[in-house]
């Protein structure tokens, strides 16, 4: 019996169909990825977390796996607490009593309450906070912090990527880009520049049943395999 001759176009046609199937699969995969990113992207939520973290990362505390580990760097967290209080009160002289030298006096109880609200533990101790252009002096007799009327030099502002929010039970793990603070962010030709993150950190927050303080900072750490190399100035994409 004679064998039926296969059509000469069968093989190339088959290759074409396979190629089209692969292209279709890739397109579907890309559509799925875009769909997931759009689903994950909640600009209002990201903005809420960025606003919450602003007073934390602007002071750039050292990484820690638990606030209980930072006794040697407690001044960094006290600095965050004092500035958070000042931001809440608009940092105006009339919000706090003044001493004879024109310093605001912030009661120790307020600082301790803010420390507990932000980090979930009692402060391990109280020390004076040394700043670049100012000091917050702790008066152990009067139990107050003496704070000069001043501003803060903002070094970093937070940026959370679209896929930078990961919920784990009652906690949320945030991937946070530390962007160098810039007002106009324009290059020498007045073109809008893209800020390159100085570094990226993972910040874990614990959800709290407290409308005024809905989150506590439980950890600040580097991503696995990352380093803390400072990136350069803004670049043009």
Rosetta blueprint (number, residue, H / E / L):
1 X L
2 X L
3 X L
4 X L
5 X L
6 X L
7 X L
8 X L
9 X L
10 X H
11 X H
12 X H
13 X H
14 X H
15 X H
16 X H
17 X H
18 X H
19 X H
20 X H
21 X H
22 X H
23 X H
24 X H
25 X H
26 X H
27 X H
28 X H
29 X H
30 X H
31 X H
32 X H
33 X H
34 X H
35 X H
36 X H
37 X H
38 X H
39 X H
40 X H
41 X L
42 X L
43 X H
44 X H
45 X H
46 X H
47 X H
48 X H
49 X H
50 X H
51 X H
52 X H
53 X H
54 X H
55 X H
56 X H
57 X H
58 X L
59 X L
60 X L
61 X L
62 X L
63 X L
64 X E
65 X L
66 X L
67 X H
68 X H
69 X H
70 X L
71 X H
72 X H
73 X H
74 X H
75 X H
76 X H
77 X H
78 X H
79 X H
80 X H
81 X H
82 X H
83 X H
84 X H
85 X H
86 X H
87 X H
88 X H
89 X L
90 X L
91 X L
92 X L
93 X H
94 X H
95 X H
96 X L
97 X E
98 X E
99 X L
100 X L
101 X L
102 X L
103 X L
104 X E
105 X E
106 X E
107 X E
108 X H
109 X H
110 X H
111 X H
112 X H
113 X H
114 X H
115 X H
116 X H
117 X H
118 X H
119 X H
120 X L
121 X L
122 X L
123 X L
124 X L
125 X L
126 X L
127 X L
128 X L
129 X E
130 X E
131 X L
132 X L
133 X L
134 X L
135 X E
136 X E
137 X E
138 X E
139 X E
140 X L
141 X L
142 X L
143 X L
144 X E
145 X E
146 X E
147 X E
148 X L
149 X L
150 X L
151 X L
152 X L
153 X L
154 X L
155 X L
156 X E
157 X E
158 X E
159 X E
160 X E
161 X E
162 X E
163 X E
164 X E
165 X E
166 X E
167 X E
168 X E
169 X L
170 X L
171 X E
172 X E
173 X E
174 X E
175 X E
176 X E
177 X E
178 X E
179 X E
180 X E
181 X L
182 X L
183 X L
184 X L
185 X L
186 X E
187 X L
188 X L
189 X L
190 X L
191 X L
192 X E
193 X L
194 X E
195 X L
196 X L
197 X L
198 X L
199 X E
200 X E
201 X E
202 X E
203 X E
204 X E
205 X E
206 X E
207 X E
208 X L
209 X L
210 X L
211 X L
212 X L
213 X L
214 X L
215 X E
216 X E
217 X E
218 X E
219 X E
220 X E
221 X E
222 X E
223 X L
224 X L
225 X L
226 X L
227 X L
228 X L
229 X L
230 X L
231 X L
232 X L
233 X L
234 X L
235 X E
236 X L
237 X L
